[in-house]
Amino acid sequence: MIEIREEKEADREAISEVLREAFNSEDEVQLVNAIRESQGFISELSLVALHNRSEPVGYILFSEIELHTEKGSVPSLALAPVAVVPKLQNEGIGSMLIKDGMMRATSLGYRHVVVLGHKEYYPKFGFVPASEKNITGPFQAGDSFMVRELKKDALSDVSGEVVYPKAFGV
Protein backbone atom coordinates (compact mmCIF):
# COMPACT_ATOMS: atom_id res chain seq x y z
CA MET A 1 0.00 0.00 0.00
CA ILE A 2 1.26 3.48 -0.90
CA GLU A 3 0.38 6.54 1.15
CA ILE A 4 1.31 10.07 0.11
CA ARG A 5 1.78 12.80 2.69
CA GLU A 6 3.77 15.95 3.35
CA GLU A 7 7.37 15.33 4.30
CA LYS A 8 8.32 15.61 7.93
CA GLU A 9 11.68 16.70 9.29
CA ALA A 10 12.33 13.09 10.30
CA ASP A 11 11.92 11.96 6.65
CA ARG A 12 14.73 14.07 5.26
CA GLU A 13 17.57 11.54 5.34
CA ALA A 14 15.32 8.82 3.92
CA ILE A 15 14.22 11.23 1.16
CA SER A 16 17.88 11.93 0.38
CA GLU A 17 18.45 8.18 0.07
CA VAL A 18 15.46 7.84 -2.30
CA LEU A 19 16.94 10.62 -4.44
CA ARG A 20 20.40 9.00 -4.45
CA GLU A 21 18.97 5.63 -5.46
CA ALA A 22 16.68 7.06 -8.15
CA PHE A 23 19.23 9.37 -9.76
CA ASN A 24 22.51 7.69 -8.79
CA SER A 25 23.79 11.15 -7.94
CA GLU A 26 23.99 13.79 -5.20
CA ASP A 27 22.73 16.53 -7.53
CA GLU A 28 19.04 16.16 -6.67
CA VAL A 29 19.82 15.86 -2.94
CA GLN A 30 21.66 19.18 -3.16
CA LEU A 31 18.84 20.72 -5.21
CA VAL A 32 16.18 19.70 -2.68
CA ASN A 33 18.27 20.92 0.25
CA ALA A 34 18.84 24.28 -1.49
CA ILE A 35 15.13 24.65 -2.28
CA ARG A 36 14.20 23.83 1.33
CA GLU A 37 16.36 26.76 2.43
CA SER A 38 14.87 29.14 -0.15
CA GLN A 39 11.81 31.38 -0.20
CA GLY A 40 10.35 29.16 -2.94
CA PHE A 41 9.94 26.16 -0.62
CA ILE A 42 6.31 25.19 0.04
CA SER A 43 6.11 22.55 2.75
CA GLU A 44 2.62 21.48 1.63
CA LEU A 45 4.07 20.54 -1.78
CA SER A 46 7.04 18.53 -0.54
CA LEU A 47 5.54 15.06 -0.65
CA VAL A 48 6.76 11.62 0.26
CA ALA A 49 5.35 8.28 -0.86
CA LEU A 50 5.40 5.72 1.92
CA HIS A 51 5.27 1.97 1.38
CA ASN A 52 3.13 0.28 4.04
CA ARG A 53 2.98 3.57 5.96
CA SER A 54 6.61 3.42 6.96
CA GLU A 55 9.29 3.17 4.29
CA PRO A 56 9.77 6.22 2.02
CA VAL A 57 9.95 4.95 -1.57
CA GLY A 58 9.17 8.12 -3.53
CA TYR A 59 9.40 11.88 -3.35
CA ILE A 60 8.19 14.94 -5.25
CA LEU A 61 8.75 18.64 -4.78
CA PHE A 62 6.88 21.58 -6.26
CA SER A 63 8.48 24.92 -5.46
CA GLU A 64 7.54 28.48 -6.27
CA ILE A 65 9.16 30.19 -9.22
CA GLU A 66 8.34 33.36 -11.13
CA LEU A 67 7.05 33.91 -14.61
CA HIS A 68 8.24 37.30 -15.81
CA THR A 69 5.73 38.87 -18.18
CA GLU A 70 5.23 42.29 -19.74
CA LYS A 71 2.61 42.94 -17.05
CA GLY A 72 4.92 41.96 -14.16
CA SER A 73 5.83 38.86 -12.24
CA VAL A 74 3.38 35.96 -11.94
CA PRO A 75 3.89 33.17 -9.39
CA SER A 76 4.14 29.67 -10.78
CA LEU A 77 5.53 26.31 -9.73
CA ALA A 78 8.42 24.12 -10.79
CA LEU A 79 8.10 20.35 -10.48
CA ALA A 80 11.56 19.09 -9.58
CA PRO A 81 12.45 16.46 -8.70
CA VAL A 82 10.20 13.44 -8.76
CA ALA A 83 11.87 10.22 -7.67
CA VAL A 84 10.97 6.61 -6.97
CA VAL A 85 13.38 3.94 -5.74
CA PRO A 86 14.48 1.75 -8.67
CA LYS A 87 12.93 -1.47 -7.33
CA LEU A 88 9.46 0.15 -7.44
CA GLN A 89 9.73 2.21 -10.62
CA ASN A 90 7.04 1.58 -13.26
CA GLU A 91 4.52 0.69 -10.51
CA GLY A 92 2.58 3.97 -10.72
CA ILE A 93 4.11 5.66 -7.66
CA GLY A 94 5.54 8.56 -9.67
CA SER A 95 2.14 9.08 -11.31
CA MET A 96 0.47 9.07 -7.89
CA LEU A 97 2.93 11.69 -6.62
CA ILE A 98 2.45 13.94 -9.66
CA LYS A 99 -1.34 13.76 -9.60
CA ASP A 100 -1.55 14.25 -5.83
CA GLY A 101 0.91 17.14 -5.95
CA MET A 102 -0.95 18.91 -8.75
CA MET A 103 -4.23 18.52 -6.88
CA ARG A 104 -2.67 20.03 -3.74
CA ALA A 105 -1.08 22.85 -5.78
CA THR A 106 -4.45 23.66 -7.33
CA SER A 107 -6.11 23.76 -3.90
CA LEU A 108 -3.41 26.21 -2.76
CA GLY A 109 -4.38 28.52 -5.63
CA TYR A 110 -1.52 27.91 -8.04
CA ARG A 111 -2.50 28.18 -11.68
CA HIS A 112 0.34 26.48 -13.59
CA VAL A 113 3.44 24.36 -13.21
CA VAL A 114 6.58 23.89 -15.33
CA VAL A 115 8.84 20.89 -15.61
CA LEU A 116 12.05 20.05 -17.41
CA GLY A 117 11.63 16.36 -18.06
CA HIS A 118 11.03 13.47 -20.40
CA LYS A 119 8.82 14.67 -23.23
CA GLU A 120 7.34 11.17 -23.57
CA TYR A 121 6.35 10.93 -19.88
CA TYR A 122 4.86 14.24 -18.76
CA PRO A 123 2.26 14.81 -21.52
CA LYS A 124 0.10 12.07 -19.97
CA PHE A 125 -0.36 14.46 -17.03
CA GLY A 126 -1.43 17.32 -19.27
CA PHE A 127 1.96 18.94 -19.81
CA VAL A 128 2.65 20.53 -23.20
CA PRO A 129 5.81 22.10 -24.58
CA ALA A 130 6.11 25.50 -22.89
CA SER A 131 6.68 27.11 -26.29
CA GLU A 132 3.06 26.23 -27.19
CA LYS A 133 1.95 28.56 -24.38
CA ASN A 134 4.51 31.30 -25.22
CA ILE A 135 6.59 30.46 -22.15
CA THR A 136 10.39 30.35 -22.30
CA GLY A 137 13.00 29.24 -19.79
CA PRO A 138 16.69 29.70 -19.07
CA PHE A 139 17.83 26.63 -21.00
CA GLN A 140 17.68 25.32 -24.55
CA ALA A 141 15.61 22.23 -23.81
CA GLY A 142 13.15 22.25 -26.70
CA ASP A 143 10.03 20.19 -26.04
CA SER A 144 11.50 18.83 -22.78
CA PHE A 145 10.64 22.14 -21.10
CA MET A 146 6.91 21.82 -20.47
CA VAL A 147 4.05 23.56 -18.74
CA ARG A 148 0.66 22.52 -17.43
CA GLU A 149 -2.24 24.75 -16.59
CA LEU A 150 -3.77 23.80 -13.24
CA LYS A 151 -6.70 26.09 -13.91
CA LYS A 152 -8.32 26.09 -17.34
CA ASP A 153 -6.93 28.80 -19.63
CA ALA A 154 -4.63 30.10 -16.88
CA LEU A 155 -2.00 30.92 -19.51
CA SER A 156 -4.33 32.18 -22.24
CA ASP A 157 -3.33 35.81 -21.67
CA VAL A 158 0.13 35.19 -20.19
CA SER A 159 3.47 34.93 -21.94
CA GLY A 160 6.96 35.36 -20.63
CA GLU A 161 10.06 33.75 -19.21
CA VAL A 162 10.35 31.41 -16.26
CA VAL A 163 12.91 32.66 -13.76
CA TYR A 164 14.20 30.04 -11.36
CA PRO A 165 15.54 30.94 -7.92
CA LYS A 166 19.25 30.58 -7.13
CA ALA A 167 18.62 27.14 -5.62
CA PHE A 168 18.29 25.73 -9.15
CA GLY A 169 21.75 26.94 -10.15
CA VAL A 170 20.57 28.53 -13.41
C-alpha positions in Angstrom: 0.0 0.0 0.0 1.3 3.5 -0.9 0.4 6.5 1.2 1.3 10.1 0.1 1.8 12.8 2.7 3.8 15.9 3.3 7.4 15.3 4.3 8.3 15.6 7.9 11.7 16.7 9.3 12.3 13.1 10.3 11.9 12.0 6.7 14.7 14.1 5.3 17.6 11.5 5.3 15.3 8.8 3.9 14.2 11.2 1.2 17.9 11.9 0.4 18.4 8.2 0.1 15.5 7.8 -2.3 16.9 10.6 -4.4 20.4 9.0 -4.4 19.0 5.6 -5.5 16.7 7.1 -8.1 19.2 9.4 -9.8 22.5 7.7 -8.8 23.8 11.1 -7.9 24.0 13.8 -5.2 22.7 16.5 -7.5 19.0 16.2 -6.7 19.8 15.9 -2.9 21.7 19.2 -3.2 18.8 20.7 -5.2 16.2 19.7 -2.7 18.3 20.9 0.3 18.8 24.3 -1.5 15.1 24.7 -2.3 14.2 23.8 1.3 16.4 26.8 2.4 14.9 29.1 -0.2 11.8 31.4 -0.2 10.3 29.2 -2.9 9.9 26.2 -0.6 6.3 25.2 0.0 6.1 22.6 2.8 2.6 21.5 1.6 4.1 20.5 -1.8 7.0 18.5 -0.5 5.5 15.1 -0.6 6.8 11.6 0.3 5.4 8.3 -0.9 5.4 5.7 1.9 5.3 2.0 1.4 3.1 0.3 4.0 3.0 3.6 6.0 6.6 3.4 7.0 9.3 3.2 4.3 9.8 6.2 2.0 9.9 5.0 -1.6 9.2 8.1 -3.5 9.4 11.9 -3.3 8.2 14.9 -5.3 8.7 18.6 -4.8 6.9 21.6 -6.3 8.5 24.9 -5.5 7.5 28.5 -6.3 9.2 30.2 -9.2 8.3 33.4 -11.1 7.0 33.9 -14.6 8.2 37.3 -15.8 5.7 38.9 -18.2 5.2 42.3 -19.7 2.6 42.9 -17.0 4.9 42.0 -14.2 5.8 38.9 -12.2 3.4 36.0 -11.9 3.9 33.2 -9.4 4.1 29.7 -10.8 5.5 26.3 -9.7 8.4 24.1 -10.8 8.1 20.4 -10.5 11.6 19.1 -9.6 12.5 16.5 -8.7 10.2 13.4 -8.8 11.9 10.2 -7.7 11.0 6.6 -7.0 13.4 3.9 -5.7 14.5 1.8 -8.7 12.9 -1.5 -7.3 9.5 0.2 -7.4 9.7 2.2 -10.6 7.0 1.6 -13.3 4.5 0.7 -10.5 2.6 4.0 -10.7 4.1 5.7 -7.7 5.5 8.6 -9.7 2.1 9.1 -11.3 0.5 9.1 -7.9 2.9 11.7 -6.6 2.5 13.9 -9.7 -1.3 13.8 -9.6 -1.5 14.3 -5.8 0.9 17.1 -6.0 -1.0 18.9 -8.8 -4.2 18.5 -6.9 -2.7 20.0 -3.7 -1.1 22.8 -5.8 -4.5 23.7 -7.3 -6.1 23.8 -3.9 -3.4 26.2 -2.8 -4.4 28.5 -5.6 -1.5 27.9 -8.0 -2.5 28.2 -11.7 0.3 26.5 -13.6 3.4 24.4 -13.2 6.6 23.9 -15.3 8.8 20.9 -15.6 12.0 20.0 -17.4 11.6 16.4 -18.1 11.0 13.5 -20.4 8.8 14.7 -23.2 7.3 11.2 -23.6 6.4 10.9 -19.9 4.9 14.2 -18.8 2.3 14.8 -21.5 0.1 12.1 -20.0 -0.4 14.5 -17.0 -1.4 17.3 -19.3 2.0 18.9 -19.8 2.7 20.5 -23.2 5.8 22.1 -24.6 6.1 25.5 -22.9 6.7 27.1 -26.3 3.1 26.2 -27.2 2.0 28.6 -24.4 4.5 31.3 -25.2 6.6 30.5 -22.1 10.4 30.4 -22.3 13.0 29.2 -19.8 16.7 29.7 -19.1 17.8 26.6 -21.0 17.7 25.3 -24.5 15.6 22.2 -23.8 13.1 22.2 -26.7 10.0 20.2 -26.0 11.5 18.8 -22.8 10.6 22.1 -21.1 6.9 21.8 -20.5 4.1 23.6 -18.7 0.7 22.5 -17.4 -2.2 24.7 -16.6 -3.8 23.8 -13.2 -6.7 26.1 -13.9 -8.3 26.1 -17.3 -6.9 28.8 -19.6 -4.6 30.1 -16.9 -2.0 30.9 -19.5 -4.3 32.2 -22.2 -3.3 35.8 -21.7 0.1 35.2 -20.2 3.5 34.9 -21.9 7.0 35.4 -20.6 10.1 33.8 -19.2 10.4 31.4 -16.3 12.9 32.7 -13.8 14.2 30.0 -11.4 15.5 30.9 -7.9 19.3 30.6 -7.1 18.6 27.1 -5.6 18.3 25.7 -9.1 21.7 26.9 -10.1 20.6 28.5 -13.4 
